Amino acid sequence: MSDFAPRGASSDAPSDTLTPLLRQRESVMVYDREYVIPPDDLRAILEAARWAPSAGNSQPWGFIVGRRGDETHRKIVQVLSSANQAWAPAASAIIITLHQVATDFDHEIAYSDYAMFDLGQAVAHITVQARSMGLQVRQFGGFDHRAANEAFEVPPHWAATTGIALGLPATHGEEASLPGWVQQRSRLPRERLPLEAFVHSGSFGHAADFLTEP
């Protein structure tokens, strides 16, 4: 177990209950630097986000997509934190996610309280679709949000929210070129709190009774 593991955490995903798309999902930090994601694959992954549910079908999400080697990718890398600049540029694509935060004369949003929740659902769809195609993603928040808004001329009623690195996991040897802390973090086991820690019934803090039923 990792020293960073929350108390009671488990590193074993239940193979008999989870779909392989979720069981095999990982937040990859070491990507194949040579792999180029085909445009059709990238469109399919974003199509998954398009069909995510949202409050009132408001679809309050947006994505700025940079493919490795293009100008958008270069501009995204410039606004990343120094830690994320150490590994993210190797991914086939880096995506800045956006959510709508307010209205203007041309854009109305009736469900703004749920916009970040809806964006999260869209990104979850991206994650599962990417895994189904043999790819992985890593989500992160380490970038200059204000600089991203300015660099991509994001309207004031939208906000840069998170980043997504998307690509093909690297084979053995790729991580040798990365800083030691990246190599160490990339090897940490997947760990999660048990259901009893966050699934309640009766009152908050009381583990749901059905969790212990046969």
Buried (B, 14 or more C-beta within 10 A) or exposed (E): EBEEBEEEBBEEBEEEEEEEEEBEBEBBBBBBBEBBBEEEBBEBBBEBBEEBEBBEEBBBBBBBBBBBEEEBBEBBBEBBBEBBBBBBBBBBBBBBBBBBBBEEEEEEBEBBEBBBBBBBBBBBBBBBBBBBBEBBBBBBEEBBBEBBBEBBEBBEBBBBBBBBBBBBBBEEEBBEEBEEEBBEBBEBEBBBBBEEBEEEEEEEEEBBEEEEEE
